[in-house]
Amino acid sequence: METFPVIDLEELNGEERGAAMAKIKDACEKWGFFELVNHGISHQLMDNVERLTKEHYTKCMERKFKQMVASKGLEAAQSEINDVDWESTFHLRHLPVSNISEVPDLEEDYRKAMKQFALELEKLAELLLDLLCENLGLEKGYLKRAFHGSKGPTFGAKVSNYPPCPKPHLIKGLRAHTDAGGIILLFQDDKVGGLQLLKDGHWVDVPPMRHSIVINLGDQLEVITNGKYKSIEHRVIAQTDGNRMSIASFYNPGSDAVIYPAPELVEKEEQGQAYPKFVFEDYMKLYAGLKFQAKGPRFEAMKDIK
């Protein structure tokens, strides 16, 4: 079996650049996921963000999660549960306007660390979009411009904890889905695993690795690349012991960005344009009710929205 792709970004700066770009291309075409090391984000900052996230869960989120579990009777479940996930989450928005100062219960040092982490991830996302352009034969900056809309991209984070689960065979940490947006940058726990992606009909573990950033491609990149790159179904398996931390940052198109396959890529395809043209916000409205269903019908439905 092929091993999960790990890319050393430092290799882009020397004689290994060609090989590193080929690895990224292969990962985008065959996996829709890859793991980055030596990505330029300070390990000290990452350690600080992880420590503060785990402290915040214990202080502010754990009690609410246990109340939710009790109210839904999840620990007493006797059959598979398909309408709720075993996760504790909150969301942050960074762009176009940050809401970090408004989110309740965040201590000041946590706010500062998350702001700094978001700035670093934003730079990394934009670097990656240009690397994808290079591999696709698109002009540098094409993907960033495609995401721009009138106010720039949308960028935010879902901060999650997946506490120990007594019945992981009956309830998922997070049900299988593809991500609606653009490019996703995940900082995940390096000790407690659980993230899996679907490849060639089999669920494959995404290995926990210290100080790495896991990248995956969302539905919008599948559309813009006319299917050359695909968003990949993934899920989180709950664990019986260990609390898994996950910070997924979503670099997405602006709400009014018009998304469609890049003409240069359509010209190269015998099939022509395989995906519709639509406004990103319209796609998100549809996705909200269909997240855990197949993506194909979502793309089809967008053809009918004018």
C-alpha positions in Angstrom: 0.0 0.0 0.0 1.2 3.5 -0.8 2.3 5.6 2.2 0.6 8.8 3.2 2.4 11.7 1.4 4.6 13.8 3.6 6.1 16.9 2.0 9.2 18.8 3.3 8.6 22.4 2.3 12.3 23.2 2.8 13.0 21.2 -0.2 11.4 23.9 -2.4 14.4 26.1 -1.6 17.2 24.0 -3.1 18.1 21.3 -5.7 15.2 19.1 -4.5 12.6 21.7 -5.7 11.6 19.6 -8.8 11.1 16.5 -6.7 9.1 18.3 -4.0 6.8 19.9 -6.6 6.3 16.4 -8.2 5.3 15.1 -4.7 2.8 17.8 -4.2 1.3 17.2 -7.7 1.1 13.5 -7.1 -0.5 14.1 -3.6 -3.1 16.5 -5.1 -4.0 14.1 -8.0 -4.1 10.8 -6.1 -4.8 11.7 -2.4 -6.4 15.1 -2.1 -4.4 15.2 1.2 -0.8 15.6 2.3 1.2 16.4 5.4 3.7 19.3 5.6 6.8 19.5 7.7 9.3 22.3 7.8 6.5 24.6 6.8 8.0 27.7 8.4 5.5 28.1 11.3 7.3 28.3 14.7 7.2 25.1 16.7 7.1 27.3 19.8 3.9 29.0 18.6 2.3 25.6 17.7 3.1 24.2 21.1 1.6 27.3 22.8 -1.6 27.1 20.6 -1.9 23.4 21.5 -1.4 24.0 25.3 -3.9 26.9 25.3 -6.5 25.0 23.3 -6.4 22.0 25.6 -6.6 24.3 28.7 -9.5 26.1 27.2 -11.4 22.8 26.6 -10.9 21.8 30.2 -11.9 25.2 31.6 -14.7 26.2 29.3 -15.9 23.4 27.0 -15.7 20.0 28.8 -18.7 20.7 31.1 -20.9 21.7 28.1 -19.8 18.6 26.2 -20.7 16.3 29.0 -24.1 18.0 29.3 -24.7 17.5 25.6 -23.8 13.8 25.9 -26.1 13.4 28.9 -29.0 15.3 27.3 -28.9 13.1 24.1 -28.3 9.8 26.0 -25.2 9.1 23.9 -23.5 6.9 26.5 -26.5 4.6 26.7 -26.8 4.2 22.9 -27.5 0.6 21.7 -27.4 1.2 18.0 -25.4 3.3 15.5 -26.0 7.1 15.8 -26.0 9.0 12.5 -27.2 12.5 13.4 -24.6 13.8 15.9 -20.9 13.8 16.3 -18.7 13.0 19.3 -16.9 16.4 19.3 -16.7 19.7 21.2 -16.2 22.7 18.9 -16.1 26.4 18.5 -15.4 28.6 15.5 -13.2 31.6 14.8 -13.4 34.0 11.8 -10.2 35.7 10.7 -11.1 37.2 7.2 -12.6 39.3 5.9 -13.2 40.6 9.5 -11.9 38.9 12.6 -14.3 38.0 15.4 -11.7 36.7 17.8 -12.2 39.6 20.2 -15.9 38.8 20.4 -15.7 35.1 21.1 -16.6 34.5 24.8 -14.4 32.8 27.4 -11.1 33.1 25.5 -8.2 34.3 27.7 -6.2 37.2 26.3 -3.0 35.1 25.7 -5.1 32.5 23.8 -6.6 35.2 21.6 -3.1 36.6 20.8 -1.7 33.1 20.0 -4.7 32.3 17.7 -4.3 35.6 15.9 -0.6 35.0 15.3 -1.2 31.4 14.2 -3.9 32.5 11.8 -1.5 35.1 10.2 1.1 32.3 9.7 -1.5 29.9 8.2 -2.9 32.6 5.9 0.6 33.1 4.4 1.1 29.3 4.1 -2.3 28.9 2.4 -1.4 31.5 -0.2 2.0 30.0 -0.8 0.3 26.6 -1.4 -2.2 28.0 -3.8 0.6 29.4 -5.9 2.4 26.0 -5.8 -0.8 24.4 -7.0 -1.0 27.1 -9.8 2.6 26.2 -10.8 1.7 22.5 -11.0 -1.5 23.1 -12.9 0.1 25.4 -15.4 -1.9 28.4 -14.3 -0.6 31.9 -13.9 0.8 32.7 -10.5 -1.9 34.2 -8.3 -4.8 32.7 -10.4 -6.3 30.7 -7.5 -5.9 33.6 -5.0 -7.7 35.9 -7.5 -10.4 33.2 -8.1 -11.1 33.2 -4.3 -11.1 37.0 -3.9 -14.6 38.2 -4.6 -15.2 41.8 -3.7 -13.8 41.7 -0.1 -11.1 39.1 -0.3 -11.1 35.4 0.8 -13.0 34.0 3.7 -10.7 32.5 6.3 -11.7 30.9 9.6 -11.0 28.0 12.0 -13.0 25.2 13.6 -11.4 24.3 16.9 -12.3 20.8 18.1 -11.7 18.4 20.8 -12.7 14.7 20.5 -12.9 13.4 24.1 -12.7 9.7 25.0 -15.7 7.9 23.7 -17.2 4.7 25.4 -18.8 3.5 22.2 -16.7 4.4 19.1 -18.3 1.6 17.2 -21.7 3.4 17.5 -20.8 7.0 17.1 -18.2 8.8 15.0 -16.1 11.7 16.2 -17.1 13.4 12.9 -19.2 11.7 10.2 -17.7 11.3 6.7 -17.8 14.3 4.4 -15.9 16.4 1.9 -15.0 20.0 2.8 -17.0 22.7 1.0 -14.3 25.3 0.7 -10.9 25.9 -0.8 -7.8 24.7 0.9 -7.8 23.4 4.5 -4.8 23.5 6.9 -5.1 21.2 9.9 -3.1 21.3 13.1 -3.9 18.0 14.8 -3.0 16.2 18.0 0.4 14.4 17.6 -0.5 11.6 20.0 -4.2 10.8 19.6 -5.2 9.8 16.1 -8.6 9.2 14.5 -8.6 11.2 11.2 -9.1 8.9 8.2 -9.6 9.6 4.5 -11.2 7.4 1.8 -8.8 6.2 -0.8 -9.6 3.6 -3.5 -12.6 2.4 -1.4 -10.5 2.0 1.8 -10.3 4.1 4.9 -6.7 5.2 5.4 -5.3 6.7 8.7 -3.8 10.2 8.5 -0.8 9.8 10.8 -0.4 12.1 13.8 3.0 13.8 13.4 4.5 16.4 15.7 4.5 20.0 14.4 3.1 19.0 11.0 0.2 20.7 9.1 -2.1 18.4 7.2 -3.5 19.9 4.0 -6.6 18.8 2.2 -8.4 20.2 -0.9 -12.1 21.3 -0.7 -14.9 21.2 -3.2 -14.1 24.6 -4.7 -10.6 23.5 -5.9 -12.2 20.4 -7.5 -14.5 22.8 -9.5 -11.7 25.3 -10.4 -9.4 22.5 -11.6 -12.3 20.9 -13.6 -11.8 17.7 -11.6 -8.1 17.3 -12.0 -7.8 17.6 -8.2 -10.7 16.2 -6.1 -12.0 16.9 -2.6 -11.8 13.6 -0.6 -14.2 12.2 1.8 -12.8 12.0 5.4 -14.0 11.3 8.9 -12.8 11.2 12.5 -13.0 7.9 14.5 -13.7 8.5 18.2 -11.2 6.9 20.5 -11.8 5.1 23.8 -9.0 6.9 25.5 -7.1 10.2 24.9 -8.6 13.6 24.0 -7.7 14.5 20.4 -7.2 18.2 19.6 -7.9 19.5 16.1 -7.7 23.0 14.6 -8.9 23.0 11.0 -8.4 26.4 9.3 -10.4 27.0 6.1 -9.0 29.3 3.4 -12.1 29.7 1.3 -13.4 32.0 -1.5 -15.1 35.2 -0.5 -18.9 34.9 -0.2 -19.6 36.6 -3.5 -16.7 35.0 -5.4 -17.9 33.4 -8.7 -16.5 29.9 -9.0 -16.0 28.0 -12.3 -13.5 25.8 -13.9 -10.3 27.6 -15.1 -10.7 28.1 -18.9 -7.0 27.0 -19.4 -7.8 23.6 -17.8 -11.1 23.1 -19.6 -9.3 23.6 -23.0 -7.0 20.7 -22.1 -9.9 18.3 -21.4 -11.7 16.3 -24.0 -14.8 16.3 -21.8 -14.9 20.1 -21.8 -16.3 21.9 -18.7 -17.3 19.3 -16.2 -18.6 21.6 -13.4 -21.1 24.5 -13.2 -20.4 28.2 -12.6 -21.9 29.5 -9.3 -21.5 32.0 -6.5 -19.7 30.5 -3.5 -22.3 31.7 -0.9 -25.0 29.8 -2.9 -23.0 26.7 -2.7 -22.5 27.1 1.1 -26.2 27.5 1.7 -26.8 24.2 -0.1 -23.9 22.5 1.6 -25.2 23.4 5.1 -28.0 20.9 4.8 -26.2 18.3 2.7 -22.7 18.2 4.3 -22.8 14.5 5.1 -24.2 13.4 1.7 -22.4 12.8 -1.6 -20.9 15.9 -3.3 -22.0 14.9 -6.9 -25.6 15.9 -6.4 -24.5 19.2 -4.8 -22.6 20.1 -8.0 -25.5 19.1 -10.1 -27.9 21.2 -8.0 -25.8 24.3 -8.6 -26.5 24.1 -12.4 -30.1 25.0 -11.6 -29.3 28.1 -9.4 -29.3 31.3 -11.4 
